[in-house]
Amino acid sequence: MRLITILMAILLLSCTHDKFSGNVYDFDSNKPIQSVWVSINEKATQTDSSGYFCLDVNSKSSCILTFRKVGYSSKQVSRKPDASEQDKNLKIKTRTIYMFRKESDFMTKK
């Protein structure tokens, strides 16, 4: 009986998680950025050569994603679940994140 309870708890917990993915681009060049550290709470990954990342997230709660790469200003993005993440039948739009180089004109102008 205890084993069944544990298995049910694991099943229920796994149902509340989903994938959150997107691409990270350089703002000035509009090119993908490789090896950006993307983290949510204690989970982290890096972008691939096309700037793509994917992390498991709790599909029903908000969270803050942090993006870091040497030579770029760190960025934090607040993620709030929306209807497209709750309804698997809806087509999910591509998430695009832009990062600024520390020497970018945008970052140096005051």
N, CA, C and O atoms as a DFTB+ gen file, in Angstrom:
440 C
 N C O
     1  1       0.808      -1.193       0.000
     2  2       0.000       0.000       0.000
     3  2       0.859       1.269       0.000
     4  3       0.555       2.240      -0.694
     5  1       1.930       1.242       0.786
     6  2       2.815       2.409       0.862
     7  2       3.487       2.659      -0.489
     8  3       3.662       3.809      -0.890
     9  1       3.859       1.597      -1.183
    10  2       4.479       1.725      -2.505
    11  2       3.517       2.380      -3.492
    12  3       3.928       3.215      -4.298
    13  1       2.251       2.009      -3.434
    14  2       1.252       2.609      -4.322
    15  2       1.120       4.101      -4.026
    16  3       1.013       4.903      -4.953
    17  1       1.125       4.482      -2.757
    18  2       1.040       5.892      -2.375
    19  2       2.234       6.678      -2.904
    20  3       2.075       7.787      -3.414
    21  1       3.421       6.109      -2.786
    22  2       4.632       6.771      -3.288
    23  2       4.572       6.916      -4.801
    24  3       4.909       7.974      -5.332
    25  1       4.155       5.882      -5.495
    26  2       4.051       5.939      -6.947
    27  2       3.018       6.981      -7.394
    28  3       3.240       7.693      -8.374
    29  1       1.907       7.068      -6.688
    30  2       0.887       8.066      -7.025
    31  2       1.422       9.487      -6.819
    32  3       1.160      10.381      -7.623
    33  1       2.175       9.682      -5.732
    34  2       2.748      11.009      -5.462
    35  2       3.727      11.398      -6.564
    36  3       3.718      12.538      -7.028
    37  1       4.563      10.468      -6.981
    38  2       5.519      10.738      -8.062
    39  2       4.779      11.055      -9.356
    40  3       5.160      11.978     -10.076
    41  1       3.743      10.313      -9.652
    42  2       2.959      10.549     -10.858
    43  2       2.313      11.936     -10.832
    44  3       2.357      12.654     -11.831
    45  1       1.724      12.314      -9.717
    46  2       1.089      13.623      -9.608
    47  2       2.107      14.753      -9.721
    48  3       1.834      15.767     -10.364
    49  1       3.252      14.595      -9.116
    50  2       4.289      15.624      -9.209
    51  2       4.818      15.754     -10.627
    52  3       5.110      16.861     -11.080
    53  1       4.943      14.654     -11.323
    54  2       5.452      14.713     -12.690
    55  2       4.448      15.345     -13.642
    56  3       4.836      15.846     -14.698
    57  1       3.176      15.333     -13.297
    58  2       2.154      15.930     -14.155
    59  2       2.168      17.454     -14.101
    60  3       1.628      18.103     -14.997
    61  1       2.764      18.028     -13.083
    62  2       2.764      19.482     -12.950
    63  2       3.998      20.115     -13.587
    64  3       4.198      21.323     -13.464
    65  1       4.812      19.341     -14.250
    66  2       6.008      19.885     -14.885
    67  2       5.885      19.802     -16.398
    68  3       5.230      18.915     -16.945
    69  1       6.521      20.733     -17.040
    70  2       6.463      20.806     -18.485
    71  2       7.800      21.343     -18.969
    72  3       8.666      21.688     -18.165
    73  1       7.963      21.410     -20.253
    74  2       9.181      21.946     -20.856
    75  2       8.990      23.419     -21.186
    76  3       7.930      23.825     -21.664
    77  1      10.015      24.210     -20.931
    78  2      10.032      25.608     -21.339
    79  2      11.266      25.772     -22.205
    80  3      12.382      25.492     -21.767
    81  1      11.068      26.227     -23.433
    82  2      12.196      26.317     -24.354
    83  2      12.147      27.617     -25.133
    84  3      11.139      28.323     -25.136
    85  1      13.244      27.918     -25.786
    86  2      13.323      29.120     -26.593
    87  2      14.704      29.263     -27.205
    88  3      15.519      28.342     -27.150
    89  1      14.958      30.421     -27.786
    90  2      16.241      30.712     -28.408
    91  2      16.765      32.040     -27.896
    92  3      15.996      32.966     -27.638
    93  1      18.086      32.127     -27.749
    94  2      18.730      33.348     -27.283
    95  2      19.538      33.934     -28.435
    96  3      20.324      33.239     -29.079
    97  1      19.326      35.245     -28.686
    98  2      19.998      35.928     -29.790
    99  2      20.732      37.172     -29.295
   100  3      20.372      37.770     -28.281
   101  1      21.771      37.541     -30.043
   102  2      22.477      38.798     -29.823
   103  2      21.604      39.916     -30.367
   104  3      21.151      39.842     -31.509
   105  1      21.359      40.951     -29.572
   106  2      20.468      42.035     -29.974
   107  2      21.002      42.786     -31.196
   108  3      20.239      43.106     -32.108
   109  1      22.298      43.067     -31.219
   110  2      22.873      43.864     -32.301
   111  2      22.992      43.109     -33.621
   112  3      22.696      43.657     -34.683
   113  1      23.425      41.848     -33.555
   114  2      23.656      41.091     -34.792
   115  2      22.488      40.187     -35.176
   116  3      22.420      39.705     -36.307
   117  1      21.572      39.958     -34.243
   118  2      20.436      39.050     -34.455
   119  2      20.890      37.623     -34.765
   120  3      20.186      36.878     -35.448
   121  1      22.076      37.243     -34.256
   122  2      22.598      35.885     -34.437
   123  2      22.421      35.115     -33.129
   124  3      22.453      35.700     -32.046
   125  1      22.233      33.790     -33.240
   126  2      22.075      32.983     -32.022
   127  2      23.347      33.012     -31.182
   128  3      24.453      33.118     -31.711
   129  1      23.173      32.916     -29.872
   130  2      24.312      32.900     -28.952
   131  2      24.444      31.499     -28.356
   132  3      23.506      30.977     -27.755
   133  1      25.601      30.913     -28.527
   134  2      25.891      29.581     -28.004
   135  2      26.455      29.690     -26.584
   136  3      27.097      30.682     -26.240
   137  1      26.215      28.678     -25.778
   138  2      26.787      28.536     -24.421
   139  2      26.323      29.599     -23.434
   140  3      27.084      29.999     -22.553
   141  1      25.088      30.059     -23.571
   142  2      24.489      30.945     -22.569
   143  2      23.959      30.054     -21.446
   144  3      23.264      29.071     -21.704
   145  1      24.291      30.403     -20.188
   146  2      23.746      29.666     -19.049
   147  2      22.329      30.148     -18.792
   148  3      22.098      31.337     -18.575
   149  1      21.382      29.221     -18.819
   150  2      19.978      29.516     -18.559
   151  2      19.608      28.754     -17.292
   152  3      19.788      27.538     -17.215
   153  1      19.088      29.477     -16.297
   154  2      18.737      28.796     -15.043
   155  2      17.373      29.232     -14.533
   156  3      16.948      30.376     -14.693
   157  1      16.708      28.265     -13.910
   158  2      15.444      28.485     -13.208
   159  2      15.600      27.775     -11.870
   160  3      15.730      26.552     -11.817
   161  1      15.586      28.544     -10.803
   162  2      15.801      27.987      -9.467
   163  2      17.108      27.196      -9.453
   164  3      18.168      27.779      -9.683
   165  1      17.069      25.912      -9.195
   166  2      18.289      25.115      -9.116
   167  2      18.571      24.344     -10.397
   168  3      19.544      23.591     -10.457
   169  1      17.752      24.512     -11.413
   170  2      17.942      23.827     -12.689
   171  2      18.657      24.755     -13.653
   172  3      18.384      25.955     -13.688
   173  1      19.574      24.198     -14.435
   174  2      20.310      25.028     -15.390
   175  2      20.669      24.212     -16.620
   176  3      20.765      22.986     -16.573
   177  1      20.865      24.921     -17.715
   178  2      21.301      24.312     -18.960
   179  2      22.054      25.378     -19.748
   180  3      22.127      26.531     -19.323
   181  1      22.610      24.997     -20.889
   182  2      23.269      25.942     -21.774
   183  2      22.616      25.887     -23.143
   184  3      22.064      24.863     -23.545
   185  1      22.691      27.008     -23.853
   186  2      22.158      27.029     -25.209
   187  2      23.102      26.269     -26.139
   188  3      24.307      26.196     -25.896
   189  1      22.539      25.708     -27.200
   190  2      23.349      24.997     -28.182
   191  2      23.819      25.969     -29.266
   192  3      23.693      27.182     -29.105
   193  1      24.356      25.449     -30.360
   194  2      24.918      26.303     -31.415
   195  2      23.866      27.168     -32.104
   196  3      24.206      28.168     -32.736
   197  1      22.592      26.794     -31.988
   198  2      21.527      27.609     -32.588
   199  2      20.866      28.522     -31.553
   200  3      19.845      29.148     -31.840
   201  1      21.448      28.600     -30.345
   202  2      20.895      29.438     -29.287
   203  2      19.718      28.808     -28.564
   204  3      19.077      29.472     -27.749
   205  1      19.416      27.552     -28.837
   206  2      18.245      26.868     -28.280
   207  2      18.520      26.367     -26.858
   208  3      19.614      25.889     -26.559
   209  1      17.508      26.482     -25.986
   210  2      17.564      25.916     -24.643
   211  2      16.223      25.271     -24.310
   212  3      15.200      25.597     -24.913
   213  1      16.235      24.357     -23.350
   214  2      15.023      23.685     -22.899
   215  2      15.213      23.272     -21.441
   216  3      16.210      22.639     -21.094
   217  1      14.253      23.633     -20.593
   218  2      14.292      23.289     -19.175
   219  2      12.934      22.796     -18.712
   220  3      11.902      23.193     -19.253
   221  1      12.940      21.925     -17.707
   222  2      11.696      21.510     -17.063
   223  2      11.266      22.607     -16.111
   224  3      12.077      23.121     -15.342
   225  1       9.995      22.966     -16.158
   226  2       9.444      23.979     -15.257
   227  2       8.110      23.488     -14.712
   228  3       7.484      22.595     -15.283
   229  1       7.687      24.073     -13.617
   230  2       6.362      23.794     -13.085
   231  2       5.381      24.567     -13.956
   232  3       5.404      25.798     -13.974
   233  1       4.535      23.868     -14.665
   234  2       3.663      24.498     -15.662
   235  2       2.584      25.389     -15.061
   236  3       1.958      26.167     -15.781
   237  1       2.358      25.291     -13.760
   238  2       1.273      26.067     -13.156
   239  2       1.750      27.233     -12.305
   240  3       0.930      27.916     -11.692
   241  1       3.060      27.480     -12.251
   242  2       3.525      28.587     -11.414
   243  2       4.493      29.488     -12.174
   244  3       5.129      29.072     -13.143
   245  1       4.586      30.712     -11.716
   246  2       5.500      31.686     -12.312
   247  2       6.922      31.399     -11.831
   248  3       7.121      30.776     -10.788
   249  1       7.896      31.858     -12.594
   250  2       9.286      31.713     -12.194
   251  2      10.121      32.775     -12.903
   252  3       9.636      33.459     -13.804
   253  1      11.364      32.905     -12.494
   254  2      12.267      33.858     -13.121
   255  2      13.421      33.087     -13.755
   256  3      14.104      32.307     -13.092
   257  1      13.624      33.320     -15.048
   258  2      14.739      32.715     -15.777
   259  2      15.897      33.697     -15.759
   260  3      15.700      34.902     -15.919
   261  1      17.098      33.186     -15.564
   262  2      18.287      34.014     -15.582
   263  2      19.182      33.551     -16.727
   264  3      19.435      32.357     -16.889
   265  1      19.657      34.514     -17.519
   266  2      20.532      34.240     -18.664
   267  2      21.870      34.908     -18.404
   268  3      21.925      36.099     -18.097
   269  1      22.974      34.129     -18.527
   270  2      24.315      34.667     -18.279
   271  2      25.298      34.155     -19.324
   272  3      25.285      32.985     -19.709
   273  1      26.148      35.074     -19.767
   274  2      27.248      34.718     -20.662
   275  2      28.314      35.801     -20.530
   276  3      28.004      36.991     -20.466
   277  1      29.573      35.369     -20.489
   278  2      30.680      36.310     -20.407
   279  2      30.635      37.234     -21.624
   280  3      30.454      36.778     -22.753
   281  1      30.801      38.531     -21.384
   282  2      30.763      39.513     -22.454
   283  2      29.388      40.100     -22.696
   284  3      29.243      41.052     -23.463
   285  1      28.373      39.536     -22.046
   286  2      26.996      40.012     -22.191
   287  2      26.464      40.447     -20.830
   288  3      26.895      39.939     -19.794
   289  1      25.538      41.379     -20.841
   290  2      24.853      41.760     -19.610
   291  2      23.894      40.643     -19.228
   292  3      23.157      40.141     -20.076
   293  1      23.897      40.254     -17.968
   294  2      22.967      39.223     -17.490
   295  2      21.540      39.721     -17.671
   296  3      21.275      40.923     -17.654
   297  1      20.642      38.782     -17.842
   298  2      19.251      39.142     -18.076
   299  2      18.358      38.227     -17.259
   300  3      18.614      37.028     -17.151
   301  1      17.307      38.799     -16.683
   302  2      16.301      38.017     -15.988
   303  2      14.964      38.234     -16.675
   304  3      14.597      39.360     -17.012
   305  1      14.244      37.141     -16.877
   306  2      12.947      37.189     -17.543
   307  2      11.931      36.489     -16.652
   308  3      12.147      35.359     -16.215
   309  1      10.825      37.169     -16.388
   310  2       9.754      36.580     -15.609
   311  2       8.874      35.751     -16.529
   312  3       8.431      36.229     -17.574
   313  1       8.623      34.520     -16.143
   314  2       7.782      33.627     -16.938
   315  2       6.495      33.365     -16.174
   316  3       6.517      32.907     -15.031
   317  1       5.386      33.658     -16.813
   318  2       4.072      33.378     -16.233
   319  2       3.363      32.400     -17.154
   320  3       3.336      32.601     -18.368
   321  1       2.790      31.344     -16.593
   322  2       2.086      30.385     -17.454
   323  2       0.900      31.048     -18.144
   324  3       0.212      31.884     -17.558
   325  1       0.672      30.664     -19.388
   326  2      -0.477      31.204     -20.113
   327  2      -1.307      30.059     -20.666
   328  3      -0.966      28.891     -20.483
   329  1      -2.369      30.388     -21.325
   330  2      -3.297      29.369     -21.830
   331  2      -2.612      28.421     -22.796
   332  3      -2.940      27.235     -22.820
   333  1      -1.671      28.908     -23.593
   334  2      -1.030      28.035     -24.576
   335  2      -0.180      26.971     -23.904
   336  3       0.033      25.904     -24.479
   337  1       0.316      27.240     -22.683
   338  2       1.082      26.228     -21.971
   339  2       0.166      25.246     -21.256
   340  3       0.552      24.100     -21.024
   341  1      -1.027      25.672     -20.907
   342  2      -1.967      24.807     -20.213
   343  2      -2.712      23.893     -21.182
   344  3      -3.062      22.768     -20.824
   345  1      -2.958      24.361     -22.397
   346  2      -3.708      23.596     -23.391
   347  2      -2.742      23.031     -24.415
   348  3      -2.189      23.767     -25.232
   349  1      -2.543      21.728     -24.368
   350  2      -1.573      21.072     -25.257
   351  2      -2.010      21.125     -26.725
   352  3      -1.192      20.873     -27.610
   353  1      -3.284      21.448     -27.006
   354  2      -3.769      21.493     -28.384
   355  2      -3.438      22.818     -29.077
   356  3      -3.493      22.904     -30.303
   357  1      -3.096      23.846     -28.304
   358  2      -2.755      25.130     -28.901
   359  2      -1.309      25.117     -29.387
   360  3      -0.442      24.500     -28.767
   361  1      -1.058      25.795     -30.488
   362  2       0.301      25.896     -30.998
   363  2       1.054      26.930     -30.164
   364  3       0.607      28.070     -30.034
   365  1       2.193      26.536     -29.600
   366  2       2.967      27.431     -28.747
   367  2       3.917      28.247     -29.609
   368  3       4.635      27.708     -30.451
   369  1       3.910      29.564     -29.381
   370  2       4.783      30.434     -30.145
   371  2       6.238      30.237     -29.714
   372  3       6.508      29.788     -28.600
   373  1       7.154      30.570     -30.589
   374  2       8.572      30.467     -30.281
   375  2       8.956      31.583     -29.325
   376  3       8.592      32.740     -29.533
   377  1       9.684      31.239     -28.288
   378  2      10.150      32.226     -27.321
   379  2      11.541      32.683     -27.737
   380  3      12.449      31.867     -27.895
   381  1      11.703      33.973     -27.911
   382  2      12.981      34.533     -28.322
   383  2      13.453      35.515     -27.257
   384  3      12.721      36.423     -26.863
   385  1      14.675      35.322     -26.803
   386  2      15.291      36.181     -25.795
   387  2      16.475      36.879     -26.457
   388  3      17.289      36.235     -27.119
   389  1      16.569      38.189     -26.279
   390  2      17.700      38.951     -26.807
   391  2      18.598      39.384     -25.663
   392  3      18.123      39.851     -24.627
   393  1      19.908      39.225     -25.861
   394  2      20.893      39.681     -24.882
   395  2      21.755      40.768     -25.517
   396  3      21.957      40.796     -26.731
   397  1      22.258      41.662     -24.665
   398  2      23.082      42.775     -25.119
   399  2      24.535      42.553     -24.725
   400  3      24.836      42.191     -23.588
   401  1      25.441      42.776     -25.691
   402  2      26.869      42.757     -25.365
   403  2      27.133      43.919     -24.421
   404  3      26.473      44.956     -24.498
   405  1      28.100      43.741     -23.534
   406  2      28.417      44.810     -22.589
   407  2      28.901      46.065     -23.302
   408  3      28.714      47.172     -22.798
   409  1      29.526      45.905     -24.476
   410  2      30.008      47.075     -25.225
   411  2      29.010      47.538     -26.281
   412  3      29.350      48.372     -27.120
   413  1      27.804      47.024     -26.257
   414  2      26.767      47.403     -27.217
   415  2      26.431      48.882     -27.096
   416  3      26.467      49.444     -26.002
   417  1      26.104      49.514     -28.225
   418  2      25.679      50.915     -28.217
   419  2      24.479      51.098     -27.291
   420  3      24.364      52.116     -26.608
   421  1      23.611      50.134     -27.272
   422  2      22.425      50.220     -26.441
   423  2      22.793      50.272     -24.956
   424  3      22.161      50.994     -24.185
   425  1      23.817      49.504     -24.553
   426  2      24.209      49.446     -23.154
   427  2      25.058      50.644     -22.734
   428  3      25.051      51.001     -21.556
   429  1      25.794      51.280     -23.661
   430  2      26.707      52.362     -23.289
   431  2      26.072      53.733     -23.351
   432  3      26.588      54.669     -22.741
   433  1      24.968      53.887     -24.067
   434  2      24.298      55.194     -24.145
   435  2      23.547      55.467     -22.854
   436  3      22.952      54.565     -22.264
   437  1      23.581      56.716     -22.425
   438  2      22.901      57.083     -21.173
   439  2      21.809      58.085     -21.422
   440  3      21.132      58.506     -20.484
